[in-house]
Amino acid sequence: MNISESYRKSYNSLKKIGVKDPQLEAEVLIRHVLNISRTQFYISLEKPLLSIQEKHIDSLIKERLNSKPLPYITNHKEFYNLDLIVNPSVLIPRPETELLIDIAIDYSNNINKNNLLRVAELGTGSGAISIAIAKNIENSQIKATDISKKSLEVAKINARKNSVDKQIIFFHKSIFKPINNLFELIISNPPYIKTKTLKLLEKEVQKEPQIALDGGEDGLKFIKYIINNYFNQLSPNGSIIIEIDPNQKDIIKNLTNTLNSCNVEFYKDINNLTRAVQIKKTTS
Ligand SMILES: C[S@@+](CC[C@H](N)C(=O)[O-])C[C@H]1O[C@@H](n2cnc3c(N)ncnc32)[C@H](O)[C@@H]1O
């Protein structure tokens, strides 16, 4: 069998189970097995495959047909133009989370660049948010936490791979035990899905760690705690940035009414859905 034939066979199998972009996924899986670039792939379509390569491709397609997400098969995911290692112990970073980085960069552009920007990330997973901030905000010094030791291992590898390991300290710590420091920026994409909705999620999403998704009965367990307990850990003019579900906007607006001296702003993601809230402290 040559590459072209394997490609056709693979994308037809993926198409049957309703994969959104079967051609692209088939190409990515074959390139992953052969370790070749996109250009090499398209100029080698007539090249015959070794039987071991053919078997390897078939076994990966089988995993994909069993709803294993593509990034867990290739162990790679791009986030904010960075290449990150992912595996089933971490949530796959989502394109909508890139919004949080845009807001953080914008915030950092409006403060004194000569001072250190002290950042806390709550629930770092693969390290995506902290690493993107470290790469794009030069004066940032980040403390990143997670309850999952396995995800912290992945995050540390990603920080090293992207040469920002000196800017980030990773802690094994629960969000429900705040770090005793002041920060200019506290940022989080916490679990925010209602427990009873978890079983209704797409099969693929159900392959991701439940602990990364489960936001408790009302989906707001983490967000409420962060708003109520981390606002006092902001330095003067500091900011909290949290990813949210679009349906949580009004409740969150009400929650912030209990805070003294703050400005609250909501932001929309690439799909035009409210996806983030920024709570800015307005006095010392
Ligand atoms: C939605 S994921 C976000 C991961 C990553 N920051 C991202 O945006 O791709 C939430 C993360 O919070 C972590 N987490 C869950 N419960 C936690 C807790 N009590 N304390 C700290 N982290 C927690 C999970 O392990 C997971 O990595």
The ligand as an SDF file (V2000), in Angstrom:
LIG
                    3D

 27 29  0  0  0  0  0  0  0  0999 V2000
  -10.0750   23.3240   32.7730 C   0  0  0  0  0  0  0  0  0  0  0  0
   -8.5230   22.6390   33.2620 S   0  0  0  0  0  0  0  0  0  0  0  0
   -7.4250   23.9310   32.6980 C   0  0  0  0  0  0  0  0  0  0  0  0
   -6.0600   23.4470   32.3330 C   0  0  0  0  0  0  0  0  0  0  0  0
   -5.1780   24.5040   31.6420 C   0  0  0  0  0  0  0  0  0  0  0  0
   -4.9810   25.6590   32.4990 N   0  0  0  0  0  0  0  0  0  0  0  0
   -5.7820   24.9320   30.3180 C   0  0  0  0  0  0  0  0  0  0  0  0
   -6.3700   26.0290   30.2550 O   0  0  0  0  0  0  0  0  0  0  0  0
   -5.6690   24.1970   29.3230 O   0  0  0  0  0  0  0  0  0  0  0  0
   -8.5870   22.8440   35.0150 C   0  0  0  0  0  0  0  0  0  0  0  0
   -7.3580   22.3920   35.7870 C   0  0  0  0  0  0  0  0  0  0  0  0
   -7.6330   22.5630   37.1900 O   0  0  0  0  0  0  0  0  0  0  0  0
   -7.0760   21.4740   37.9010 C   0  0  0  0  0  0  0  0  0  0  0  0
   -7.7950   21.3200   39.1690 N   0  0  0  0  0  0  0  0  0  0  0  0
   -8.9590   20.6830   39.4190 C   0  0  0  0  0  0  0  0  0  0  0  0
   -9.2840   20.7900   40.7260 N   0  0  0  0  0  0  0  0  0  0  0  0
   -8.2970   21.5030   41.3180 C   0  0  0  0  0  0  0  0  0  0  0  0
   -8.0620   21.9700   42.6350 C   0  0  0  0  0  0  0  0  0  0  0  0
   -8.9020   21.7140   43.6350 N   0  0  0  0  0  0  0  0  0  0  0  0
   -6.9580   22.6920   42.8910 N   0  0  0  0  0  0  0  0  0  0  0  0
   -6.0770   22.9680   41.8690 C   0  0  0  0  0  0  0  0  0  0  0  0
   -6.2470   22.5770   40.6060 N   0  0  0  0  0  0  0  0  0  0  0  0
   -7.3520   21.8580   40.3270 C   0  0  0  0  0  0  0  0  0  0  0  0
   -7.2130   20.2830   36.9680 C   0  0  0  0  0  0  0  0  0  0  0  0
   -6.3020   19.2700   37.3110 O   0  0  0  0  0  0  0  0  0  0  0  0
   -6.9580   20.9310   35.6100 C   0  0  0  0  0  0  0  0  0  0  0  0
   -5.6110   20.8470   35.2640 O   0  0  0  0  0  0  0  0  0  0  0  0
  1  2  1  0
  2  3  1  0
  2 10  1  0
  3  4  1  0
  4  5  1  0
  5  6  1  0
  5  7  1  0
  7  8  2  0
  7  9  1  0
 10 11  1  0
 11 12  1  0
 11 26  1  0
 12 13  1  0
 13 14  1  0
 13 24  1  0
 14 15  1  0
 14 23  1  0
 15 16  2  0
 16 17  1  0
 17 18  1  0
 17 23  2  0
 18 19  1  0
 18 20  2  0
 20 21  1  0
 21 22  2  0
 22 23  1  0
 24 25  1  0
 24 26  1  0
 26 27  1  0
M  CHG  2   2   1   9  -1
M  END
$$$$
